[in-house]
Amino acid sequence: MFHELADRGARVCLVEQDRTGLGTTAWSGGIVRCYHDDPVLVERGIQGLSFFRSFAERTGIHADFTETGFLYIPHPNRYEQARILTDRISQSFPAQLLSAADLDRKFGHILGESAEFAVWEPQAGYLDATQVTRALVRSAVRKGGRLLEGVRVDGLNRVEGRVRGVRGSTGVLAADAVVLAAGAHTPRLLDSWGIPHDLWAQAIQVELRGVDAAPKDHPAYMDDVLSVNGRPDPDSNGMLLGHPTGHRIDGAIERTAVDPQQSRLAVTAGRRRFTWVDASVPLGGFRAAECYAPDGRGRVGWVPEEPGLMLATGFNGGAFKLAPWAAGEAARLLAG
Ligand SMILES: Cc1cc2nc3c(=O)[nH]c(=O)nc-3n(C[C@H](O)[C@H](O)[C@H](O)COP(=O)(O)OP(=O)(O)OC[C@H]3O[C@@H](n4cnc5c(N)ncnc54)[C@H](O)[C@@H]3O)c2cc1C
């Protein structure tokens, strides 16, 4: 968002309490794909993949894109939806439906329980989310953006009933408008400012599983039948294996060590789908908080009760791939 606004010539200042890219983003798998079981998110995913595949042209800075492809296994009652959405994606990027026989041919070497039907996006993949975030910030600063790191936002600066900046740990910072993009900290900040909302913080946990030899041609994946997701992790020569936690977090938000009970659930689900899970060994994992919203589409918009304040959050575990859409949407609303 900082980059998008600077790129459009806006006078923009990013206020970060830490160093940029070290929030939940630092724990992200960085997977970028078009398919979502929601036509609105498909459009936003297409925008994201287009952005990340042309990152260097757009920012002037290189970031590695690892093209693993993305395999999606839909729930059987979503097959018709999957056909329609795959057709839409294929107008922008290669995407195809796989039958059980196609799946066996292509992924038989990694699949335990097979599936009747899947979606395959060969040009999807992942990036290092922190590297990308810091590259975007650097590019934004080169384009005239102002970066304040190590400065915490404590409150809003209101002038005549309108938000005109923030009160930070270094004093008041004046601005025509404020975009609150504080990730999992957002619900707590809104509470402390007395602003009503329907957001909450929730833990996401992804297991890191050590394998003797990384399975060949393993795609990034999401499986809505067994509720697992992940990708290969060349940094550890292992595999990422996620399973939804449903754990809401109240009060102080911390990044914590993995929850062993959650790890067992992930492995139990994962071993049904992938043959490598059984022989894999735990190498820890990543557990961090994310801001959730009821519709899971991302909350980018003005706060009706607080003129001059915009939210950009509530991505339910998908803000990395949806960030290019969110940035464009925020810029459009600010310009309007
Ligand atoms: C294990 C894991 C795997 C994931 N995998 C994927 C994936 O493969 N693909 C994908 O698209 N998404 C993935 N996600 C989700 C994605 O990482 C998040 O949606 C995204 O990082 C959230 O970005 P954000 O900018 O909203 O929050 P953050 O990255 O947390 O950034 C918010 C920033 O606000 C700062 N801040 C907070 N409060 C204040 C304050 N008062 N003053 C100043 N600064 C403040 C914080 O320091 C932080 O830097 C994953 C998440 C996890 C945990």
The ligand as an SDF file (V2000), in Angstrom:
LIG
                    3D

 53 58  0  0  0  0  0  0  0  0999 V2000
    2.2070  -19.4160    9.2750 C   0  0  0  0  0  0  0  0  0  0  0  0
    1.5070  -18.5120    8.2720 C   0  0  0  0  0  0  0  0  0  0  0  0
    1.5070  -18.8380    6.9210 C   0  0  0  0  0  0  0  0  0  0  0  0
    0.8810  -17.9850    6.0070 C   0  0  0  0  0  0  0  0  0  0  0  0
    0.9390  -18.2870    4.6590 N   0  0  0  0  0  0  0  0  0  0  0  0
    0.3910  -17.4260    3.7620 C   0  0  0  0  0  0  0  0  0  0  0  0
    0.5380  -17.6630    2.3640 C   0  0  0  0  0  0  0  0  0  0  0  0
    1.1460  -18.6520    1.9510 O   0  0  0  0  0  0  0  0  0  0  0  0
   -0.0030  -16.7580    1.4910 N   0  0  0  0  0  0  0  0  0  0  0  0
   -0.6950  -15.6610    1.9330 C   0  0  0  0  0  0  0  0  0  0  0  0
   -1.1930  -14.8900    1.0980 O   0  0  0  0  0  0  0  0  0  0  0  0
   -0.8320  -15.4050    3.2490 N   0  0  0  0  0  0  0  0  0  0  0  0
   -0.3070  -16.2580    4.1680 C   0  0  0  0  0  0  0  0  0  0  0  0
   -0.4140  -16.0000    5.5010 N   0  0  0  0  0  0  0  0  0  0  0  0
   -1.1630  -14.8240    5.9170 C   0  0  0  0  0  0  0  0  0  0  0  0
   -0.3120  -13.5650    5.7740 C   0  0  0  0  0  0  0  0  0  0  0  0
    0.9740  -13.7930    6.2850 O   0  0  0  0  0  0  0  0  0  0  0  0
   -0.9770  -12.4250    6.5240 C   0  0  0  0  0  0  0  0  0  0  0  0
   -2.2890  -12.2740    6.0250 O   0  0  0  0  0  0  0  0  0  0  0  0
   -0.2100  -11.1260    6.3020 C   0  0  0  0  0  0  0  0  0  0  0  0
    1.1520  -11.2760    6.5960 O   0  0  0  0  0  0  0  0  0  0  0  0
   -0.7930  -10.0370    7.1720 C   0  0  0  0  0  0  0  0  0  0  0  0
   -0.1420   -8.8540    6.8050 O   0  0  0  0  0  0  0  0  0  0  0  0
   -0.4600   -7.5170    7.5630 P   0  0  0  0  0  0  0  0  0  0  0  0
    0.3540   -6.4740    6.9060 O   0  0  0  0  0  0  0  0  0  0  0  0
   -1.9440   -7.3530    7.6690 O   0  0  0  0  0  0  0  0  0  0  0  0
    0.0480   -7.7910    9.0680 O   0  0  0  0  0  0  0  0  0  0  0  0
    1.5420   -7.7680    9.6420 P   0  0  0  0  0  0  0  0  0  0  0  0
    2.5090   -8.4140    8.7400 O   0  0  0  0  0  0  0  0  0  0  0  0
    1.4580   -8.2940   11.0400 O   0  0  0  0  0  0  0  0  0  0  0  0
    1.8930   -6.2270    9.6510 O   0  0  0  0  0  0  0  0  0  0  0  0
    1.2920   -5.3470   10.5550 C   0  0  0  0  0  0  0  0  0  0  0  0
    2.3700   -4.3970   11.0130 C   0  0  0  0  0  0  0  0  0  0  0  0
    1.7690   -3.3980   11.8240 O   0  0  0  0  0  0  0  0  0  0  0  0
    2.6800   -3.0800   12.8300 C   0  0  0  0  0  0  0  0  0  0  0  0
    1.9340   -2.4740   13.9440 N   0  0  0  0  0  0  0  0  0  0  0  0
    0.9790   -3.0640   14.6970 C   0  0  0  0  0  0  0  0  0  0  0  0
    0.5280   -2.2100   15.6290 N   0  0  0  0  0  0  0  0  0  0  0  0
    1.2170   -1.0530   15.4510 C   0  0  0  0  0  0  0  0  0  0  0  0
    1.2130    0.2130   16.1190 C   0  0  0  0  0  0  0  0  0  0  0  0
    0.4070    0.4680   17.1560 N   0  0  0  0  0  0  0  0  0  0  0  0
    2.0510    1.1790   15.6830 N   0  0  0  0  0  0  0  0  0  0  0  0
    2.8870    0.9410   14.6120 C   0  0  0  0  0  0  0  0  0  0  0  0
    2.9380   -0.2270   13.9780 N   0  0  0  0  0  0  0  0  0  0  0  0
    2.1200   -1.2140   14.3880 C   0  0  0  0  0  0  0  0  0  0  0  0
    3.3150   -4.4010   13.2180 C   0  0  0  0  0  0  0  0  0  0  0  0
    4.5530   -4.2120   13.8730 O   0  0  0  0  0  0  0  0  0  0  0  0
    3.4330   -5.0870   11.8690 C   0  0  0  0  0  0  0  0  0  0  0  0
    4.6990   -4.8810   11.2780 O   0  0  0  0  0  0  0  0  0  0  0  0
    0.2070  -16.8290    6.4500 C   0  0  0  0  0  0  0  0  0  0  0  0
    0.1970  -16.5030    7.8200 C   0  0  0  0  0  0  0  0  0  0  0  0
    0.8630  -17.3300    8.7310 C   0  0  0  0  0  0  0  0  0  0  0  0
    0.8650  -16.9520   10.1830 C   0  0  0  0  0  0  0  0  0  0  0  0
  1  2  1  0
  2  3  1  0
  2 52  2  0
  3  4  2  0
  4  5  1  0
  4 50  1  0
  5  6  2  0
  6  7  1  0
  6 13  1  0
  7  8  2  0
  7  9  1  0
  9 10  1  0
 10 11  2  0
 10 12  1  0
 12 13  2  0
 13 14  1  0
 14 15  1  0
 14 50  1  0
 15 16  1  0
 16 17  1  0
 16 18  1  0
 18 19  1  0
 18 20  1  0
 20 21  1  0
 20 22  1  0
 22 23  1  0
 23 24  1  0
 24 25  2  0
 24 26  1  0
 24 27  1  0
 27 28  1  0
 28 29  2  0
 28 30  1  0
 28 31  1  0
 31 32  1  0
 32 33  1  0
 33 34  1  0
 33 48  1  0
 34 35  1  0
 35 36  1  0
 35 46  1  0
 36 37  1  0
 36 45  1  0
 37 38  2  0
 38 39  1  0
 39 40  1  0
 39 45  2  0
 40 41  1  0
 40 42  2  0
 42 43  1  0
 43 44  2  0
 44 45  1  0
 46 47  1  0
 46 48  1  0
 48 49  1  0
 50 51  2  0
 51 52  1  0
 52 53  1  0
M  END
$$$$
